[in-house]
Amino acid sequence: MCIASRFARWRVASVAAFIALAALLAACASKPAAPGESIAAIVGSADRSPADRINDIRRKPADLLAFIAPRPGMVALDVSAARGYTTELIARSVAPTGKVYGQNAPRDPARVAPTQPEGAAPPPASASPPAPTLAERARNPNLSIVPVLRGFEDPAPPEVANGGLDLVTLMFNYHDLGHMGVDRAKMNRAIFQALKRGGTYVIADHSGRPGTGISESGTLHRVEEAFLKQEVEAAGFRLAAEGDFLRNPADPRDRNTPVPTMPKDEFVLKFVKP
């Protein structure tokens, strides 16, 4: 074979190898970050508020997001969003194409107030910065947060009320629905209806003692885990996973704030719409 012919074949092979290498590098560059890396970036975002970072100590957001598993493009509903701590975390996780509705109920004078306020006495105002309101979080141009004012029994806006949601969360407020007199069966059915097939419903709350049901919602601010599971499954949901990252077996669960002072025993449950 002449030198020119061999050189031509070598040149073709080299070009092919270069193209293959370039394609491989492009694929690696476009590969999404590993879940742990994405979550670390979300929790460590420089524009998160100082109040949220203080709240992180108790709420363990990295573990929570790993358990919930929100993904870019999802449409979610955070029920009883309050000031929107969880709403914002989910919004960051589903960005840039996803959306989160943050639901709070209209003020109703007929609702029964708890006998005791939740937790220990609040710290002095100077002890910690105030958390942003849900409306303030919604003004972040990089996040799609939509505050909605709707009753608990029908929490999803009309545009997503019939299979338009991928994810629903209810963080540490299911117990409050007891002393407030909310029709929880109706609420759970509405959430079931709003979720797509395979959609998830994640609930976290303070654990009550066996046999107490939701009877201590306005005093100890707790709900029995087995009782909550039964109520949610009655709406058609299937229990898919249980998170233990907020558990505290040492909590006797017989007080609003444990004595001696320690974190409350808290459960996190993931339900799926079959």
C-alpha positions in Angstrom: 0.0 0.0 0.0 1.4 3.4 -0.9 2.2 6.0 1.8 -0.4 8.4 0.5 -3.2 5.7 0.8 -2.1 4.8 4.3 -2.0 8.4 5.4 -5.5 9.0 4.0 -6.9 6.0 6.0 -5.1 7.2 9.1 -6.6 10.7 8.7 -10.2 9.3 8.3 -9.8 7.2 11.4 -8.4 10.1 13.4 -11.3 12.4 12.4 -13.8 9.7 13.4 -12.1 9.2 16.7 -12.2 13.0 17.3 -15.9 13.2 16.5 -16.6 10.3 18.9 -14.6 12.0 21.6 -16.4 15.3 21.1 -19.8 13.6 21.3 -18.8 11.9 24.5 -17.6 15.1 26.0 -20.8 16.9 25.0 -22.9 14.1 26.6 -20.9 14.4 29.8 -21.3 18.2 29.8 -25.1 18.0 29.4 -25.5 15.2 32.0 -27.6 16.5 34.9 -25.9 16.9 38.3 -26.2 14.0 40.6 -29.2 14.3 43.1 -26.9 15.0 46.0 -25.1 17.7 44.2 -28.4 19.3 43.0 -29.8 19.3 46.6 -26.6 20.7 48.0 -26.8 23.5 45.5 -30.4 24.2 46.3 -29.9 24.3 50.1 -26.8 26.3 49.8 -28.2 28.9 47.4 -26.8 32.3 48.3 -30.1 34.1 48.1 -31.9 32.0 50.7 -32.9 34.0 53.7 -31.1 33.9 57.1 -34.3 32.8 58.8 -34.6 29.8 56.4 -31.0 28.8 57.2 -31.8 28.9 60.9 -34.9 26.8 60.2 -32.7 24.3 58.3 -31.2 23.1 61.6 -34.5 21.6 62.7 -36.1 20.8 59.3 -33.1 19.1 57.6 -34.0 20.3 54.1 -31.4 18.1 52.3 -32.9 14.9 53.7 -36.4 16.2 53.0 -35.7 17.0 49.4 -34.0 13.7 48.9 -37.1 12.0 50.3 -39.7 14.1 48.4 -37.6 13.9 45.1 -39.0 16.9 43.3 -37.7 17.3 39.7 -37.4 20.2 37.2 -40.7 20.7 35.4 -43.0 19.4 38.1 -46.2 21.2 39.1 -46.6 21.0 42.9 -49.0 22.2 45.6 -47.8 23.0 49.1 -50.9 22.8 51.4 -50.9 25.1 54.4 -47.8 26.8 53.1 -47.7 29.5 55.8 -44.7 31.7 55.1 -43.5 29.3 52.4 -40.3 27.7 53.8 -41.1 24.4 52.0 -42.7 26.1 49.1 -39.5 27.8 48.2 -37.4 24.7 48.5 -39.7 22.9 46.1 -39.8 25.8 43.8 -36.0 25.8 43.6 -36.1 22.1 42.9 -38.6 22.2 40.0 -37.1 25.3 38.4 -36.7 26.5 35.7 -39.8 25.1 34.1 -41.9 23.9 37.1 -44.4 25.7 39.3 -45.5 25.5 42.9 -48.8 26.7 44.3 -48.6 27.8 48.0 -52.0 27.3 49.6 -53.2 29.0 52.7 -56.8 29.1 53.9 -58.8 32.3 54.3 -59.1 33.5 57.9 -62.3 32.0 59.3 -63.5 33.4 62.7 -65.5 30.2 63.2 -62.4 28.0 63.2 -61.4 26.8 66.7 -58.1 28.1 68.0 -55.7 25.7 69.7 -56.0 25.4 73.4 -52.2 25.8 73.6 -49.8 27.5 71.2 -47.5 25.1 69.4 -44.0 24.7 70.8 -42.2 26.6 73.5 -42.5 30.3 74.1 -41.3 32.2 71.0 -37.8 33.8 71.3 -37.4 37.6 71.5 -37.9 39.3 68.2 -34.2 40.3 68.1 -33.1 36.6 68.4 -33.7 35.7 64.8 -34.6 37.5 61.6 -38.1 37.3 60.3 -38.8 34.8 57.5 -39.9 36.1 54.2 -43.7 35.9 53.6 -45.1 33.7 50.8 -45.8 36.8 48.8 -42.2 38.0 49.1 -40.9 34.6 48.0 -43.2 34.8 45.0 -41.5 37.9 43.8 -38.2 36.0 43.2 -37.9 36.2 39.3 -36.1 32.9 39.2 -38.8 30.9 40.9 -42.4 30.2 39.9 -44.4 30.4 43.2 -48.1 31.1 43.0 -49.8 32.0 46.3 -53.4 30.8 46.5 -56.1 31.5 49.1 -58.4 28.6 49.3 -60.1 26.4 51.9 -58.4 23.2 53.0 -61.3 21.1 51.8 -60.6 22.2 48.2 -57.0 23.4 48.2 -56.0 23.0 44.5 -56.8 25.8 42.1 -59.2 25.0 39.2 -56.5 24.8 36.6 -54.8 21.8 38.3 -57.7 20.3 40.3 -58.3 17.4 38.0 -55.0 15.6 37.5 -52.8 18.6 37.0 -50.3 18.0 39.9 -47.2 15.9 40.2 -46.7 16.5 43.9 -48.5 17.7 47.0 -46.9 18.4 50.4 -48.4 19.2 53.8 -45.7 19.9 56.3 -46.3 19.8 60.1 -49.9 21.1 59.9 -52.1 18.0 59.3 -52.6 17.8 63.1 -54.0 21.4 63.1 -56.8 20.3 60.9 -58.3 18.4 63.9 -58.9 21.4 66.2 -59.8 23.5 63.2 -62.7 21.2 62.3 -61.5 20.7 58.7 -63.2 17.9 56.8 -60.0 16.0 56.3 -61.6 13.2 54.3 -62.9 15.7 51.8 -59.5 17.4 51.6 -57.7 14.1 51.0 -60.1 13.2 48.2 -59.6 16.6 46.6 -55.8 16.1 46.7 -56.2 12.6 45.2 -58.3 14.0 42.4 -55.7 16.8 41.7 -52.8 14.5 41.5 -51.8 12.7 38.3 -51.5 8.9 38.4 -48.2 8.1 40.1 -48.2 11.5 41.8 -47.0 11.8 45.4 -48.5 13.2 48.5 -45.9 13.9 51.3 -47.0 14.6 54.8 -44.7 15.4 57.8 -46.0 15.9 61.4 -45.3 15.6 65.1 -45.9 12.1 66.3 -48.5 11.3 68.9 -48.9 8.3 71.2 -50.7 5.2 70.1 -54.5 5.5 70.5 -54.6 9.3 70.6 -55.6 9.8 67.0 -55.9 13.5 66.3 -57.4 14.3 69.7 -54.3 16.2 71.0 -54.1 18.5 68.0 -54.9 21.6 69.9 -53.0 20.8 73.1 -49.8 18.8 72.3 -49.9 19.6 68.6 -49.4 16.0 67.6 -51.2 13.3 65.6 -51.0 9.6 65.8 -49.0 8.3 62.8 -51.2 5.1 62.3 -54.3 7.3 62.5 -53.0 9.6 59.8 -52.0 6.7 57.5 -55.5 5.3 57.8 -57.2 8.6 56.9 -55.0 9.2 53.9 -55.2 5.6 52.6 -59.0 5.8 52.9 -58.9 8.4 50.1 -57.3 5.9 47.7 -53.6 6.6 48.3 -51.0 3.9 48.8 -48.2 4.3 51.3 -44.9 4.2 49.4 -42.2 5.3 51.8 -41.5 6.4 55.3 -38.7 8.8 56.2 -36.9 8.5 59.6 -34.6 11.5 59.4 -36.7 13.5 61.9 -37.3 10.7 64.3 -36.5 11.0 68.0 -37.3 7.8 69.9 -36.4 9.5 73.2 -39.4 11.9 72.9 -42.1 10.5 75.3 -44.7 12.3 73.1 -46.7 13.3 76.2 -46.1 17.1 76.0 -46.2 19.9 73.6 -42.5 20.6 74.1 -40.6 17.6 75.4 -39.1 17.7 78.9 -36.1 17.6 79.1 -35.9 19.8 76.0 -35.3 17.8 72.9 -36.6 17.7 69.3 -40.1 16.2 68.9 -40.4 12.8 67.3 -41.6 13.5 63.8 -42.6 11.3 60.9 -42.5 11.9 57.2 -44.7 9.8 54.9 -44.9 9.5 51.1 -48.2 8.4 49.6 -48.7 7.6 45.9 -51.8 7.8 43.7 -52.0 4.4 42.0 
